[in-house]
Amino acid sequence: MINRERLLAEFLELTRIDSPTRKERQIADLLKARLVNLKMTVTEDQVGLVIRGNCGNVFAYLKGNLTQAPVVLLSAHMDTVDPCLGIAPRLENGLITSAGPTILGADDKSGIAPILEALRVIQELNIPHGDIQVIFSVAEEGGLNGAKHLDKTWLKADLGFVFDSGGEPGSIILEAPGQDRINVTIMGKASHAGVAPEDGISAIVVAAKAISSLQTGRIDEETTSNIGTINGGLATNIVAEKVEVTCESRSRNIGKLERQTAQMCDTFKRCVDEAGATAKIEVIRLYDPFKLDEKDLIARLSAQAAQSAGLTATFKVTGGGSDANYYNRYGVPCIVLGTGMLKSHTTEECIHEQDLYNTANFVVEIIKVAANPMTSDSGLTTHRGERIE
């Protein structure tokens, strides 16, 4: 059904395009042109101005030939993590890797390329379908900032599918965590480290005591925490006056997320007070968790589409956030689907060639299945006010 040669060539082409977070202009312009060629109405929002990037989110809309089908959202993000400049993809024995000291960019171009291929296929084969909305977002990495700042009134979909996860195609993510970023600035007192160390208060030592008192890593099956960066001190002969620490907490349970964040903040406050230092602690909620059920319509549609594509449907949970966190918050039931990407956010990132083809077939089947929703006790009301059961 899909054109494998075309899909592979497009994926390799996309990975070669530099698209670091907040600098997605080049790939956005290419994608906009291709979406126009697919007879879609294409727009770009102004989120780039809000997040100080050079590009906004790309929206595209394709009218369907079935009037009672739900509107389907297909989404992936355009940006890639560092090091991502000058990527040279290499295909060897069915595995695509980076030939140089960079990431590959399968996160998330292994979502973009199959979406484009599926859109071509349904038009070339005249496959009946409902309206389709596509969003290629910016600045997903580091806080979902593209989705966070988009105008939710632009969302026209009844059901959403975000292709942005590890796991083989057929992996269906039902739960994802929320995340808090915790920025801590500790102010001690500078003094000469050799002449009068007792006159100083080392912000580094205070930070170290706090960090050593924290439980980090996996807290439980739903919750994690991490110390991300530490920056401070001027020289070995100066008792460090200032240290900046960035941390995070995540949980699929909102109550646990709040408790973990509070525990981390309280630990820093206690250690700072004990040392006679001061601190500024800032907590930023990057996104809330979401949770769907296997019985939900979108989950059952996903499973049916996976089976129709010859894949094994597997319901999973994840420890990572995605644009789906915000789409669900905005009222669009949205699920995250695996594309087969492996070792994301590392220079060992790779993907099996076959998983690109499987993902594209999966997208086609999602469009087909969504156009003919199964009978269910829990349906939805579309944007046109029609009830889908």
BELDA-V947148 format. One record per residue. N is the residue number from 1. RES is the residue in one small letter. OMEGA is omega in radians with two decimals (999 if undefined). Layout:
n->N res->RES omega->OMEGA
n->N res->RES omega->OMEGA
//
This chain:
n->1 res->m omega->3.13
n->2 res->i omega->3.08
n->3 res->n omega->-3.04
n->4 res->r omega->-3.11
n->5 res->e omega->3.13
n->6 res->r omega->-3.13
n->7 res->l omega->-3.14
n->8 res->l omega->-3.14
n->9 res->a omega->-3.13
n->10 res->e omega->3.11
n->11 res->f omega->3.14
n->12 res->l omega->3.09
n->13 res->e omega->-3.11
n->14 res->l omega->-3.13
n->15 res->t omega->-3.13
n->16 res->r omega->-3.10
n->17 res->i omega->3.10
n->18 res->d omega->-3.14
n->19 res->s omega->3.08
n->20 res->p omega->-3.11
n->21 res->t omega->-3.11
n->22 res->r omega->3.07
n->23 res->k omega->-3.05
n->24 res->e omega->-3.00
n->25 res->r omega->-3.04
n->26 res->q omega->-3.12
n->27 res->i omega->3.11
n->28 res->a omega->3.14
n->29 res->d omega->3.10
n->30 res->l omega->-3.11
n->31 res->l omega->3.10
n->32 res->k omega->3.13
n->33 res->a omega->-3.12
n->34 res->r omega->3.08
n->35 res->l omega->3.05
n->36 res->v omega->3.10
n->37 res->n omega->3.08
n->38 res->l omega->3.06
n->39 res->k omega->3.12
n->40 res->m omega->3.00
n->41 res->t omega->-2.97
n->42 res->v omega->3.08
n->43 res->t omega->3.06
n->44 res->e omega->-3.13
n->45 res->d omega->-3.06
n->46 res->q omega->-3.10
n->47 res->v omega->3.12
n->48 res->g omega->3.12
n->49 res->l omega->-3.10
n->50 res->v omega->-3.05
n->51 res->i omega->3.14
n->52 res->r omega->3.04
n->53 res->g omega->-3.13
n->54 res->n omega->-3.01
n->55 res->c omega->3.05
n->56 res->g omega->3.05
n->57 res->n omega->3.12
n->58 res->v omega->3.10
n->59 res->f omega->3.05
n->60 res->a omega->-3.07
n->61 res->y omega->3.12
n->62 res->l omega->3.09
n->63 res->k omega->3.14
n->64 res->g omega->3.06
n->65 res->n omega->3.03
n->66 res->l omega->-2.99
n->67 res->t omega->-3.06
n->68 res->q omega->3.13
n->69 res->a omega->3.07
n->70 res->p omega->3.06
n->71 res->v omega->-3.06
n->72 res->v omega->3.03
n->73 res->l omega->3.01
n->74 res->l omega->-3.01
n->75 res->s omega->3.02
n->76 res->a omega->-3.13
n->77 res->h omega->-3.03
n->78 res->m omega->-3.01
n->79 res->d omega->3.13
n->80 res->t omega->3.13
n->81 res->v omega->3.05
n->82 res->d omega->-0.10
n->83 res->p omega->-3.01
n->84 res->c omega->-3.13
n->85 res->l omega->3.10
n->86 res->g omega->3.14
n->87 res->i omega->3.08
n->88 res->a omega->-3.11
n->89 res->p omega->3.14
n->90 res->r omega->3.09
n->91 res->l omega->-3.14
n->92 res->e omega->3.12
n->93 res->n omega->3.06
n->94 res->g omega->-3.13
n->95 res->l omega->-3.14
n->96 res->i omega->3.14
n->97 res->t omega->3.00
n->98 res->s omega->3.14
n->99 res->a omega->-3.11
n->100 res->g omega->-3.08
n->101 res->p omega->-3.11
n->102 res->t omega->2.90
n->103 res->i omega->3.11
n->104 res->l omega->-3.07
n->105 res->g omega->3.02
n->106 res->a omega->3.00
n->107 res->d omega->0.37
n->108 res->d omega->-3.13
n->109 res->k omega->2.99
n->110 res->s omega->2.97
n->111 res->g omega->-3.09
n->112 res->i omega->-3.05
n->113 res->a omega->3.10
n->114 res->p omega->3.08
n->115 res->i omega->3.13
n->116 res->l omega->-3.13
n->117 res->e omega->3.14
n->118 res->a omega->3.11
n->119 res->l omega->3.09
n->120 res->r omega->-3.06
n->121 res->v omega->-3.09
n->122 res->i omega->3.09
n->123 res->q omega->-3.14
n->124 res->e omega->-3.09
n->125 res->l omega->3.13
n->126 res->n omega->3.14
n->127 res->i omega->3.12
n->128 res->p omega->-3.12
n->129 res->h omega->3.02
n->130 res->g omega->3.09
n->131 res->d omega->-3.13
n->132 res->i omega->3.01
n->133 res->q omega->3.10
n->134 res->v omega->3.00
n->135 res->i omega->2.96
n->136 res->f omega->-2.97
n->137 res->s omega->3.05
n->138 res->v omega->2.92
n->139 res->a omega->3.06
n->140 res->e omega->-3.13
n->141 res->e omega->3.08
n->142 res->g omega->3.05
n->143 res->g omega->3.09
n->144 res->l omega->-2.98
n->145 res->n omega->3.08
n->146 res->g omega->3.12
n->147 res->a omega->-3.11
n->148 res->k omega->-3.00
n->149 res->h omega->3.13
n->150 res->l omega->3.11
n->151 res->d omega->-3.03
n->152 res->k omega->3.09
n->153 res->t omega->3.07
n->154 res->w omega->3.13
n->155 res->l omega->-3.11
n->156 res->k omega->-2.99
n->157 res->a omega->3.01
n->158 res->d omega->-3.13
n->159 res->l omega->-3.10
n->160 res->g omega->3.13
n->161 res->f omega->-3.13
n->162 res->v omega->-3.12
n->163 res->f omega->-3.00
n->164 res->d omega->3.11
n->165 res->s omega->2.94
n->166 res->g omega->-3.04
n->167 res->g omega->-3.11
n->168 res->e omega->3.01
n->169 res->p omega->-2.98
n->170 res->g omega->3.05
n->171 res->s omega->-3.05
n->172 res->i omega->-3.06
n->173 res->i omega->-3.11
n->174 res->l omega->-3.09
n->175 res->e omega->3.06
n->176 res->a omega->-3.05
n->177 res->p omega->2.84
n->178 res->g omega->-3.11
n->179 res->q omega->2.96
n->180 res->d omega->2.97
n->181 res->r omega->-3.09
n->182 res->i omega->3.11
n->183 res->n omega->-3.08
n->184 res->v omega->3.02
n->185 res->t omega->-3.11
n->186 res->i omega->3.10
n->187 res->m omega->3.05
n->188 res->g omega->3.14
n->189 res->k omega->-3.12
n->190 res->a omega->3.01
n->191 res->s omega->3.13
n->192 res->h omega->-3.04
n->193 res->a omega->-3.14
n->194 res->g omega->-3.06
n->195 res->v omega->-3.05
n->196 res->a omega->-3.12
n->197 res->p omega->-3.12
n->198 res->e omega->3.11
n->199 res->d omega->-3.08
n->200 res->g omega->2.98
n->201 res->i omega->-3.07
n->202 res->s omega->3.08
n->203 res->a omega->3.12
n->204 res->i omega->3.13
n->205 res->v omega->3.11
n->206 res->v omega->3.13
n->207 res->a omega->-3.13
n->208 res->a omega->3.12
n->209 res->k omega->3.13
n->210 res->a omega->-3.09
n->211 res->i omega->-3.13
n->212 res->s omega->3.12
n->213 res->s omega->-3.09
n->214 res->l omega->2.93
n->215 res->q omega->-3.11
n->216 res->t omega->-3.08
n->217 res->g omega->3.14
n->218 res->r omega->3.13
n->219 res->i omega->3.01
n->220 res->d omega->-3.04
n->221 res->e omega->-3.11
n->222 res->e omega->-2.87
n->223 res->t omega->3.06
n->224 res->t omega->2.99
n->225 res->s omega->-3.08
n->226 res->n omega->2.95
n->227 res->i omega->-3.00
n->228 res->g omega->-3.11
n->229 res->t omega->3.02
n->230 res->i omega->-3.12
n->231 res->n omega->3.13
n->232 res->g omega->-3.13
n->233 res->g omega->-3.13
n->234 res->l omega->-3.09
n->235 res->a omega->-3.11
n->236 res->t omega->-3.12
n->237 res->n omega->3.10
n->238 res->i omega->2.99
n->239 res->v omega->-2.97
n->240 res->a omega->-3.11
n->241 res->e omega->-2.99
n->242 res->k omega->3.04
n->243 res->v omega->3.05
n->244 res->e omega->-3.13
n->245 res->v omega->3.03
n->246 res->t omega->-3.09
n->247 res->c omega->3.01
n->248 res->e omega->2.92
n->249 res->s omega->3.12
n->250 res->r omega->2.98
n->251 res->s omega->3.03
n->252 res->r omega->3.10
n->253 res->n omega->-3.02
n->254 res->i omega->3.11
n->255 res->g omega->3.10
n->256 res->k omega->3.10
n->257 res->l omega->-3.12
n->258 res->e omega->3.14
n->259 res->r omega->3.13
n->260 res->q omega->3.10
n->261 res->t omega->-3.14
n->262 res->a omega->3.14
n->263 res->q omega->3.12
n->264 res->m omega->3.13
n->265 res->c omega->-3.13
n->266 res->d omega->3.13
n->267 res->t omega->3.09
n->268 res->f omega->-3.13
n->269 res->k omega->-3.11
n->270 res->r omega->-3.11
n->271 res->c omega->3.09
n->272 res->v omega->-3.14
n->273 res->d omega->-3.13
n->274 res->e omega->-3.11
n->275 res->a omega->-3.09
n->276 res->g omega->3.10
n->277 res->a omega->3.05
n->278 res->t omega->-3.12
n->279 res->a omega->2.94
n->280 res->k omega->-3.11
n->281 res->i omega->-3.12
n->282 res->e omega->3.09
n->283 res->v omega->3.13
n->284 res->i omega->3.06
n->285 res->r omega->-3.12
n->286 res->l omega->3.09
n->287 res->y omega->3.11
n->288 res->d omega->3.06
n->289 res->p omega->2.96
n->290 res->f omega->-3.13
n->291 res->k omega->3.06
n->292 res->l omega->-3.10
n->293 res->d omega->3.11
n->294 res->e omega->-3.11
n->295 res->k omega->3.13
n->296 res->d omega->-3.10
n->297 res->l omega->-3.08
n->298 res->i omega->3.12
n->299 res->a omega->-3.13
n->300 res->r omega->3.05
n->301 res->l omega->3.14
n->302 res->s omega->-3.13
n->303 res->a omega->3.11
n->304 res->q omega->3.12
n->305 res->a omega->3.11
n->306 res->a omega->3.14
n->307 res->q omega->3.11
n->308 res->s omega->3.12
n->309 res->a omega->3.13
n->310 res->g omega->-3.12
n->311 res->l omega->3.05
n->312 res->t omega->3.13
n->313 res->a omega->-3.11
n->314 res->t omega->3.11
n->315 res->f omega->-3.05
n->316 res->k omega->2.94
n->317 res->v omega->-3.11
n->318 res->t omega->3.05
n->319 res->g omega->-3.11
n->320 res->g omega->3.07
n->321 res->g omega->3.07
n->322 res->s omega->3.12
n->323 res->d omega->3.11
n->324 res->a omega->3.09
n->325 res->n omega->-3.13
n->326 res->y omega->3.12
n->327 res->y omega->3.07
n->328 res->n omega->3.12
n->329 res->r omega->-3.13
n->330 res->y omega->3.06
n->331 res->g omega->3.08
n->332 res->v omega->3.08
n->333 res->p omega->-2.97
n->334 res->c omega->-3.09
n->335 res->i omega->3.12
n->336 res->v omega->-3.06
n->337 res->l omega->3.13
n->338 res->g omega->3.10
n->339 res->t omega->-3.12
n->340 res->g omega->3.13
n->341 res->m omega->-3.08
n->342 res->l omega->3.06
n->343 res->k omega->3.13
n->344 res->s omega->3.11
n->345 res->h omega->3.04
n->346 res->t omega->3.10
n->347 res->t omega->3.05
n->348 res->e omega->-3.13
n->349 res->e omega->-3.12
n->350 res->c omega->3.06
n->351 res->i omega->3.06
n->352 res->h omega->3.13
n->353 res->e omega->-3.09
n->354 res->q omega->-3.12
n->355 res->d omega->3.01
n->356 res->l omega->-3.13
n->357 res->y omega->3.13
n->358 res->n omega->3.13
n->359 res->t omega->3.13
n->360 res->a omega->3.08
n->361 res->n omega->3.10
n->362 res->f omega->3.13
n->363 res->v omega->3.12
n->364 res->v omega->-3.11
n->365 res->e omega->3.07
n->366 res->i omega->3.14
n->367 res->i omega->-3.13
n->368 res->k omega->-3.11
n->369 res->v omega->-3.14
n->370 res->a omega->3.13
n->371 res->a omega->3.14
n->372 res->n omega->-3.04
n->373 res->p omega->3.12
n->374 res->m omega->3.07
n->375 res->t omega->-3.06
n->376 res->s omega->3.05
n->377 res->d omega->3.14
n->378 res->s omega->-3.12
n->379 res->g omega->3.10
n->380 res->l omega->3.03
n->381 res->t omega->-3.09
n->382 res->t omega->3.11
n->383 res->h omega->3.12
n->384 res->r omega->3.10
n->385 res->g omega->3.14
n->386 res->e omega->-3.13
n->387 res->r omega->3.07
n->388 res->i omega->-3.14
n->389 res->e omega->999
//
